[in-house]
Amino acid sequence: MKDIKIFFSLLKNYFPKIYKYLLFIVPLILLANFLILLQPLLFASIINIALPKDMTFFNSVQDIKTISSNSSIFNLNTIGNKIIIWIENFYIFENLNKINYIYLLAIFYLLLLFLSSILNFICNSINNWCSVTLVLFIREKIIDHLIKSDFAFFKKHDTGELISRVIQDTKQVSINFLPIISTLLQNGVLVITYSIFLIKTDFNITVISIGIISLQFFLIKFFRKPIQKSITNYQDKSANLLSFISEFINSIKLIKIFNIKEYKINNLKKIQLKERKAAFISKIMEDINEPVTIIFSGITSVLILILVINRIDNGDLTIQGGVMFLLIGRLTITPFLRLSNIYSSLLILSASYSKINKYQNTPYIIKDGKDNIYKFKNNIKFNNVVFDYGNKKFFYNFFEIKKKQKIAIVGPSGSGKSTFIDLLTRIYDPLKGKILIDGKNIKNYKLKDYRSLFGVIPQEPFFYNDTIRNNIICGRYGPQTEKKLIRSVKLANAEQFILKKKSNYSYVVGNKGENLSGGERQRIAIARALFDDPEIIIFDEATNSLDLKSEKLIQESIKKILKYKTVIIIAHSFSAISLAEKILVLSNGKIENFGIHNHLLRRSSIYKQFFGIKRI
């Protein structure tokens, strides 16, 4: 029941995306089915002409007329004769001899076979297009949800696992979802129509045969939990492998420096062996349908043959009816078993979509506000803000940042500097207390608007393997893109080194900016932060690990920005802190003190420990 609910949930969510394709494919499937159904009927007329009217090795052989002169059109004993009568109504066919009739019917049979095959190919092609299209829709939805998810969500979940869900599980859902629909349409019509033929011809044989075939469904249902468990285990192991490979590539420099290649390769082998074992077991459980199908198909065919021969021998079937019953019965087995195999597809679909759905239904902790904000007029205040990160609590009782003020934040590692910025930019929300901007809680503002107030330059900025231009603009194209680009580059003191590059702004920075020096990366990061002319600029230890020349250029850039922006500087270097008008000292997740340099030298032991020998 759960698997069926998941199927209908998918149908509800994604049918509007693919209904145009399905509306086109349904009539084609029905037409193809009609042509497929005509094929055995034409074959029946060929048999009616070709077979002798009696077979001496049967005890009793009856003519068609003795079975039923007014039998249903679905009765296989008479269907061939009725088709011949229908064909003879056409003037051009009335004088054909026996052999010409057979040739004519054979041509019609092959023509129907050709047309139905072409239609099935077209249907399968459309179905494949729907499948790859559905993958895009599902991925877009889950990626959209992931982008909107809180930063804390990504701290809890492994990158490789998320990649696996986006790439592998979405593909599995699409591969199994649409075939269920097409199988129901295509094979459902065939099974219903073939069953009518069989029931109208011999009810008892039909019921016995369907009963045997139905055992397959109950056998597969018995394997439901092992199948689903094996699929889920394989997906988890694949996610672990993707995670390891992602980590392996990202840490390649570290691996080379510390010469731990063999250690990493051995770990990779272990993970791959686990993934191989899970894949093998999963594939075995998936493939269990095939031998079951073959066995039950063979049993059913043999049973139908014995029963049909017995019926002919007793005079309950004509020879033509018996041959056609065998043919239609054999044709019914494949679509019937395909319908029963839908259950296996539902299991795979359920296992894959359950993983995806887990992430799609993860609630957002950081809620979007309703109010717009593009500038702030007076100040930002921290009022009794409390935040819990793991086993550590952070307290920011009261602190004010005035417009165009230059603030420095100092303190030892783990004191709460980065958490302060994360709360200010709404990466996290406080557990208690409020952060106010011009007297209004920042939670009231739309996230997009509020975060556009900030330009952040992190210590280790991220770079796409793209051009300098695209790394600065980051998709923020508009009518003044070039003007904003040049302006931000000049403010960041980056223009000189960019123009010296062989292809200037089109220079590709490489993976993680590896084609740039540390100072160049920081200046591009500053240009990126300044591109949209934000109200507040945050330097998060932006000058750490730079040489003196690079640090000097960054300092010059900061001085340009100080003239007209509100600036927050997190730093350990006194040269950066000396640019601030007000210094906030953090210790053990609390505000230890704040003020100007000389005041803190007298009042703050933490500050004095770091900067006591310095003089402004």
C-alpha positions in Angstrom: 0.0 0.0 0.0 2.9 2.4 0.9 4.5 1.7 -2.6 1.2 2.5 -4.3 0.8 5.7 -2.3 4.3 6.8 -3.4 3.4 6.1 -7.0 0.2 8.2 -6.8 2.2 11.0 -5.0 4.6 11.1 -7.9 1.8 11.1 -10.4 0.2 14.0 -8.6 3.4 16.0 -8.3 4.8 15.5 -11.8 1.8 14.6 -14.1 1.3 18.3 -14.9 4.9 18.4 -16.2 4.5 15.4 -18.6 0.8 15.2 -19.4 1.3 16.6 -22.9 3.6 13.7 -23.8 1.3 11.2 -22.2 -1.8 12.6 -24.0 0.1 12.1 -27.3 1.4 8.6 -26.4 -1.9 7.1 -25.1 -3.7 7.1 -28.5 -0.6 5.6 -30.1 -0.4 2.8 -27.6 -4.1 2.1 -28.1 -3.7 2.0 -31.9 -0.6 -0.2 -31.6 -2.6 -2.5 -29.3 -5.5 -2.7 -31.8 -3.1 -3.7 -34.5 -1.4 -6.3 -32.2 -4.8 -7.7 -31.4 -5.7 -8.1 -35.1 -2.6 -10.2 -35.8 -3.7 -13.4 -34.0 -7.2 -12.9 -35.5 -5.7 -12.9 -39.0 -3.6 -15.9 -38.0 -6.8 -17.6 -37.0 -8.3 -17.2 -40.5 -5.1 -18.6 -42.0 -5.4 -21.7 -39.7 -9.1 -22.0 -40.6 -8.2 -22.3 -44.3 -5.0 -24.3 -43.9 -5.9 -27.0 -41.3 -7.8 -30.1 -42.3 -11.3 -30.4 -40.8 -10.6 -33.6 -39.0 -7.6 -35.2 -37.2 -7.8 -38.9 -36.9 -5.8 -39.2 -33.8 -8.5 -37.3 -31.8 -11.4 -39.3 -30.5 -14.0 -36.8 -31.5 -13.5 -33.8 -33.8 -16.4 -31.5 -34.4 -16.9 -28.9 -37.1 -17.2 -25.3 -36.3 -20.9 -25.3 -36.9 -21.5 -28.2 -34.4 -19.8 -26.1 -31.6 -21.9 -23.0 -32.1 -23.5 -21.5 -35.1 -24.2 -18.2 -33.3 -21.2 -18.0 -30.9 -19.7 -14.8 -29.8 -17.3 -12.9 -32.0 -14.7 -13.5 -29.3 -15.0 -17.3 -29.5 -11.8 -18.6 -30.9 -13.5 -21.6 -32.4 -15.3 -19.4 -35.0 -13.2 -16.3 -35.2 -11.2 -17.4 -38.2 -14.3 -18.3 -40.2 -16.0 -15.0 -39.3 -13.0 -13.0 -40.6 -13.0 -14.9 -43.8 -16.7 -14.2 -44.2 -16.1 -10.5 -43.6 -13.2 -10.4 -46.1 -15.4 -12.1 -48.7 -17.9 -9.3 -48.5 -15.4 -7.3 -50.5 -15.9 -7.9 -54.2 -12.2 -8.1 -55.1 -11.6 -11.0 -52.7 -14.6 -13.2 -53.5 -13.0 -15.4 -56.2 -9.7 -16.1 -54.5 -8.6 -19.7 -54.1 -7.3 -21.3 -50.9 -3.6 -20.6 -51.5 -4.2 -17.0 -52.6 -6.3 -16.5 -49.5 -3.4 -17.6 -47.3 -1.0 -15.3 -49.2 -3.4 -12.3 -48.9 -3.9 -12.9 -45.2 -0.1 -13.4 -44.6 0.5 -10.0 -46.3 -2.0 -8.4 -44.1 -0.5 -10.1 -41.0 3.0 -8.8 -41.9 1.7 -5.4 -42.6 0.0 -5.2 -39.2 3.2 -6.6 -37.6 5.2 -3.8 -39.3 2.8 -1.0 -38.4 2.4 -2.1 -34.8 6.2 -2.4 -34.4 6.7 1.1 -35.8 4.1 2.5 -33.4 5.6 0.7 -30.5 9.0 2.1 -31.4 7.5 5.6 -31.5 5.8 5.0 -28.2 9.0 3.8 -26.6 10.9 6.8 -28.0 8.4 9.2 -26.5 8.4 7.2 -23.3 12.2 7.5 -23.1 12.0 11.3 -23.8 9.4 11.6 -21.0 11.8 9.6 -18.7 14.8 11.8 -19.2 12.6 14.9 -19.0 11.1 13.7 -15.7 14.7 13.3 -14.4 15.2 17.0 -15.0 12.0 18.0 -13.3 12.7 15.9 -10.2 16.3 17.1 -10.0 15.3 20.7 -10.4 12.8 20.3 -7.6 15.2 18.7 -5.2 18.1 21.1 -6.1 15.7 24.0 -5.6 14.8 22.7 -2.1 18.5 22.1 -1.3 19.4 25.6 -2.3 16.7 26.9 0.0 17.7 24.6 2.9 19.4 26.0 5.9 23.1 25.9 6.2 22.8 23.7 9.2 21.2 21.0 6.9 24.5 20.8 4.9 26.5 20.5 8.1 24.5 17.4 9.0 24.4 15.6 5.7 27.3 14.2 3.7 28.0 15.8 0.3 28.4 12.4 -1.5 25.0 11.3 -0.1 23.3 14.4 -1.4 25.0 14.0 -4.8 23.8 10.4 -4.9 20.2 11.4 -4.2 20.3 14.1 -6.9 22.0 12.0 -9.6 21.3 8.3 -9.0 18.0 8.2 -7.1 16.2 10.6 -9.4 17.3 8.5 -12.3 16.0 5.4 -10.7 12.7 7.1 -10.0 12.3 8.1 -13.6 13.4 4.8 -15.0 10.7 3.0 -13.0 7.9 5.5 -12.8 7.0 6.0 -16.5 7.3 2.3 -17.5 4.6 1.5 -14.8 2.2 3.9 -16.6 3.0 2.6 -20.1 2.9 -1.0 -18.9 -0.5 -0.5 -17.4 -1.8 1.1 -20.6 -0.1 -1.2 -23.1 -0.2 -4.6 -21.4 -3.4 -3.9 -19.5 -5.4 -3.5 -22.8 -3.9 -6.7 -24.2 -4.5 -8.8 -21.1 -8.1 -7.7 -20.8 -8.9 -8.3 -24.5 -7.0 -11.6 -24.7 -8.7 -12.7 -21.5 -12.1 -12.0 -23.1 -11.2 -14.2 -26.0 -10.0 -17.0 -23.7 -12.9 -16.8 -21.3 -15.4 -16.8 -24.2 -13.7 -19.8 -25.7 -13.1 -21.9 -22.5 -13.7 -20.4 -19.1 -12.3 -23.3 -17.1 -8.8 -23.4 -18.8 -8.6 -19.6 -18.6 -9.3 -19.5 -14.8 -6.8 -22.3 -14.1 -4.0 -20.6 -16.2 -4.6 -17.2 -14.6 -4.4 -18.8 -11.2 -1.0 -20.3 -11.9 0.4 -17.1 -13.4 -1.0 -15.1 -10.4 1.2 -17.1 -8.1 4.2 -15.1 -9.4 2.7 -11.9 -7.9 2.5 -13.5 -4.4 6.0 -14.9 -4.7 7.4 -11.5 -5.6 5.4 -10.0 -2.7 7.1 -12.5 -0.4 10.5 -11.1 -1.5 9.3 -7.4 -1.0 11.3 -6.6 2.1 14.6 -8.3 1.0 14.3 -6.6 -2.4 13.7 -3.1 -1.0 16.4 -3.6 1.7 19.0 -4.6 -0.9 18.1 -1.6 -3.1 18.3 0.8 -0.2 21.6 -0.7 0.9 23.1 -0.4 -2.6 22.0 3.2 -2.8 23.6 4.0 0.6 26.9 2.3 -0.4 26.9 4.2 -3.7 26.4 7.4 -1.8 29.4 6.5 0.5 31.5 5.9 -2.6 30.6 9.2 -4.2 31.3 11.0 -0.9 34.8 9.4 -0.7 35.6 10.2 -4.3 34.5 13.8 -3.8 36.7 14.1 -0.7 39.6 12.3 -2.5 39.6 14.9 -5.3 39.2 17.9 -3.0 42.1 16.7 -0.8 44.5 15.7 -3.6 47.1 18.3 -2.7 47.1 17.0 0.9 47.4 13.4 -0.2 50.5 14.3 -2.3 52.1 16.4 0.4 51.7 13.8 3.1 52.3 10.9 0.7 49.2 9.0 1.8 48.2 7.8 -1.6 48.3 4.1 -0.6 46.3 4.7 2.5 43.6 6.4 0.4 43.7 3.8 -2.3 43.2 1.0 0.2 40.2 2.9 1.7 38.8 3.3 -1.7 39.2 -0.5 -2.4 37.3 -1.3 0.8 34.5 1.1 0.0 34.3 -0.2 -3.6 34.2 -3.8 -2.3 31.2 -3.0 -0.1 29.5 -1.2 -3.0 30.2 -4.1 -5.3 28.7 -6.6 -2.8 25.6 -4.4 -2.3 25.3 -3.9 -6.1 25.5 -7.6 -6.7 22.9 -8.5 -4.1 20.6 -5.8 -5.3 20.9 -6.9 -8.9 20.2 -10.5 -7.9 17.1 -9.4 -6.0 16.0 -7.3 -9.0 16.6 -10.1 -11.5 14.6 -12.7 -9.5 11.7 -11.8 -11.7 13.3 -13.2 -14.8 13.7 -16.9 -13.7 10.3 -16.8 -12.0 8.7 -15.5 -15.2 10.4 -18.2 -17.3 9.3 -21.0 -14.9 5.7 -19.8 -14.6 5.5 -19.1 -18.3 6.7 -22.7 -19.1 4.3 -24.2 -16.6 1.4 -22.3 -17.9 2.2 -23.1 -21.5 2.5 -26.9 -20.8 -0.7 -26.8 -18.8 -2.7 -25.0 -21.4 -1.4 -27.4 -24.1 -2.5 -30.5 -22.1 -5.9 -29.0 -21.3 -6.5 -27.8 -24.9 -5.6 -31.3 -26.3 -8.0 -32.8 -23.8 -10.8 -30.4 -24.8 -10.3 -31.1 -28.5 -10.3 -34.8 -27.9 -13.6 -34.4 -25.9 -15.1 -32.3 -28.7 -15.4 -29.1 -26.6 -12.9 -27.2 -28.9 -12.4 -27.2 -32.6 -8.9 -27.7 -33.9 -8.7 -24.1 -35.0 -10.1 -23.0 -31.6 -7.5 -25.2 -29.8 -4.6 -23.8 -31.9 -5.8 -20.3 -31.3 -6.3 -20.9 -27.6 -2.7 -22.0 -27.4 -1.5 -19.0 -29.4 -3.6 -16.4 -27.5 -2.8 -18.1 -24.2 0.9 -17.8 -25.0 0.5 -14.2 -26.1 -1.3 -13.4 -22.9 1.4 -14.7 -20.6 4.0 -12.0 -21.5 1.8 -8.9 -20.9 0.2 -10.6 -17.8 3.7 -11.2 -16.3 4.8 -7.7 -17.2 1.8 -6.4 -15.2 2.7 -8.6 -12.3 6.3 -7.3 -12.5 5.0 -3.8 -11.9 5.2 -4.6 -8.2 8.9 -5.0 -8.5 9.2 -1.6 -10.2 7.1 -0.1 -7.4 9.5 -1.5 -4.9 12.5 0.1 -6.6 10.5 3.3 -7.1 9.5 3.4 -3.5 13.1 2.8 -2.2 14.5 5.5 -4.4 11.8 8.1 -4.0 11.7 7.6 -0.2 15.3 8.8 -0.1 14.6 11.8 -2.3 11.4 12.6 -0.4 13.2 12.7 2.9 15.2 15.7 1.7 12.3 17.4 -0.2 10.2 17.4 2.9 12.9 18.7 5.2 11.4 21.8 6.8 13.2 25.1 6.6 14.3 26.5 9.9 15.3 29.9 8.5 11.9 31.3 7.5 11.5 33.9 4.8 10.1 37.3 5.9 7.5 39.4 4.1 9.0 42.9 4.2 11.4 44.4 1.7 14.7 46.1 2.7 17.3 47.6 0.4 19.2 49.9 2.9 19.4 50.6 6.5 19.3 54.0 8.0 20.7 54.0 11.5 22.0 50.8 13.2 22.0 47.1 13.8 21.6 45.8 17.3 22.1 42.5 19.0 19.7 42.2 22.0 20.3 39.2 24.3 21.0 36.9 21.5 21.6 33.2 22.4 22.7 30.5 20.0 23.5 26.8 20.5 26.0 25.2 18.2 26.5 21.6 19.1 27.7 21.4 22.7 28.6 25.1 22.9 26.4 28.1 23.6 27.0 31.6 22.4 25.7 34.7 24.1 25.7 38.2 22.6 24.0 40.3 25.2 24.1 43.7 23.6 26.1 45.2 20.8 25.3 48.0 18.3 26.7 48.6 14.8 26.0 52.1 13.5 25.7 52.9 9.9 29.1 53.6 8.2 30.8 52.5 11.4 34.1 50.5 11.2 33.9 47.5 13.6 36.7 45.0 14.3 35.9 41.6 16.0 38.8 39.8 17.8 39.2 36.8 20.0 40.8 33.4 20.1 39.7 30.5 17.9 36.2 29.2 18.9 35.3 32.4 20.7 32.3 33.0 18.4 33.5 35.4 15.7 32.2 33.4 12.8 29.0 32.6 14.6 28.5 36.3 15.2 28.7 36.9 11.4 26.5 33.8 10.6 23.8 35.2 12.9 24.1 38.7 11.4 23.7 37.4 7.9 20.9 34.9 8.9 22.9 31.8 8.0 21.5 30.8 11.5 18.7 32.3 13.6 19.1 32.9 17.3 17.5 30.5 19.8 16.6 33.5 21.9 16.9 37.2 21.6 16.7 39.4 18.6 18.8 41.1 16.0 17.3 44.4 15.0 17.9 46.6 12.0 16.6 50.1 12.5 14.5 48.8 15.4 12.9 46.0 13.3 13.6 42.2 13.7 15.7 41.0 10.8 13.4 37.9 10.6 10.7 40.1 9.2 12.6 40.8 6.0 12.8 38.7 2.8 16.0 36.7 2.9 17.0 37.7 -0.6 16.6 41.4 0.2 18.2 41.2 3.6 21.3 39.3 2.5 21.8 41.7 -0.4 22.8 44.2 2.3 26.0 42.3 2.9 29.1 41.6 0.9 31.3 39.0 2.6 35.0 38.3 1.9 35.9 35.0 3.5 39.3 33.8 4.5 39.2 31.0 1.9 36.9 32.2 -0.9 35.4 29.7 -3.2 36.2 29.8 -7.0 34.5 28.2 -9.9 36.6 26.7 -12.6 35.7 29.6 -14.8 36.9 33.0 -16.0 37.8 35.9 -13.7 34.8 37.8 -15.1 32.3 35.1 -14.3 33.8 34.5 -10.8 33.2 38.2 -10.0 29.8 38.6 -11.6 28.5 35.2 -10.4 25.5 35.2 -12.6 24.3 38.7 -11.5 23.9 40.1 -15.0 22.0 43.3 -15.7 22.0 46.6 -17.7 25.1 47.9 -15.8 27.1 44.8 -15.5 30.3 46.1 -17.2 30.2 49.3 -15.2 29.7 47.5 -11.9 32.4 45.0 -12.8 35.0 47.7 -13.6 34.1 49.7 -10.5 34.3 46.7 -8.1 37.6 45.6 -9.6 39.2 49.0 -9.1 38.0 49.3 -5.5 39.5 45.8 -4.9 42.9 46.9 -6.3 42.6 44.0 -8.8 42.6 45.8 -12.1 46.3 45.9 -12.6 47.0 42.2 -12.2 43.9 41.2 -14.2 45.0 43.3 -17.2 48.4 41.6 -17.0 46.8 38.2 -17.6 47.1 36.8 -21.1 43.3 36.9 -21.6 42.5 39.6 -19.0 39.0 39.1 -17.6 38.6 35.9 -19.7 41.5 34.2 -17.8 40.3 30.9 -16.3 41.2 30.7 -12.6 41.2 26.9 -12.4 39.7 24.6 -9.9 39.4 26.5 -6.6 41.3 29.3 -8.1 44.5 27.3 -8.3 45.8 29.5 -11.2 45.9 32.5 -9.0 48.1 33.6 -6.1 46.6 34.0 -2.6 46.5 37.8 -2.9 44.9 37.6 -6.3 42.2 35.3 -5.0 41.4 37.7 -2.2 41.2 40.7 -4.4 38.8 38.9 -6.8 36.8 37.9 -3.7 36.6 41.5 -2.6 35.5 42.6 -6.2 32.8 39.9 -6.0 31.6 41.2 -2.7 31.5 44.8 -3.9 29.9 44.0 -7.3 26.3 44.8 -6.2 27.4 47.8 -4.0 26.2 46.3 -0.7 25.6 48.4 2.4 27.8 46.3 4.8 31.1 44.8 3.9 32.5 41.9 6.1 36.1 40.9 5.9 36.4 37.5 7.6 40.1 37.2 8.2 40.7 38.3 4.6 44.4 39.2 5.1 45.4 36.0 6.9 48.1 33.9 5.3 49.0 36.6 2.8 52.5 37.9 2.1 53.3 41.5 3.1 52.8 42.9 -0.5 49.4 41.2 -0.9 48.3 42.3 2.6 49.3 45.9 1.8 47.2 45.8 -1.4 44.2 44.4 0.5 44.6 47.0 3.2 44.6 49.8 0.6 41.4 48.2 -0.8 39.8 48.2 2.7 40.7 51.9 3.2 38.9 52.8 0.0 35.8 50.9 1.2 35.9 52.4 4.7 35.1 55.8 3.3 31.5 55.1 2.4 30.5 51.7 3.8 29.7 50.0 7.1 32.6 47.6 7.6 33.1 44.6 9.9 36.6 43.2 10.1 37.4 39.9 11.7 41.2 39.7 12.0 44.2 38.6 14.1 46.5 41.2 12.6 46.9 44.6 14.3 47.2 46.4 11.0 43.7 45.3 10.1 42.2 46.0 13.5 43.8 49.5 13.6 41.5 50.5 10.8 38.4 50.1 13.1 36.6 52.7 15.1 35.3 50.2 17.6 36.6 46.8 18.6 34.5 43.9 19.8 36.3 41.3 21.9 34.8 37.8 22.1 35.8 34.9 24.5 34.2 31.5 25.1 31.1 32.4 23.0 30.5 35.7 24.9 31.1 39.4 24.5 34.0 39.9 26.8 34.3 43.7 26.1 34.1 46.3 23.4 35.5 49.8 22.8 38.5 51.5 21.4 42.1 50.2 21.5 43.3 52.1 24.6 40.2 51.3 26.5 40.5 47.6 25.8 44.1 47.5 26.8 43.0 48.6 30.3 39.8 46.6 30.5 40.2 43.4 28.5 42.7 40.7 29.4 42.0 38.9 26.2 42.7 41.9 24.1 45.8 42.8 26.0 47.1 39.3 25.5 46.9 39.7 21.7 47.7 43.4 21.2 49.1 44.7 24.4 52.5 45.7 22.9 50.9 47.5 20.0 50.3 51.3 20.0 48.0 53.3 17.8 
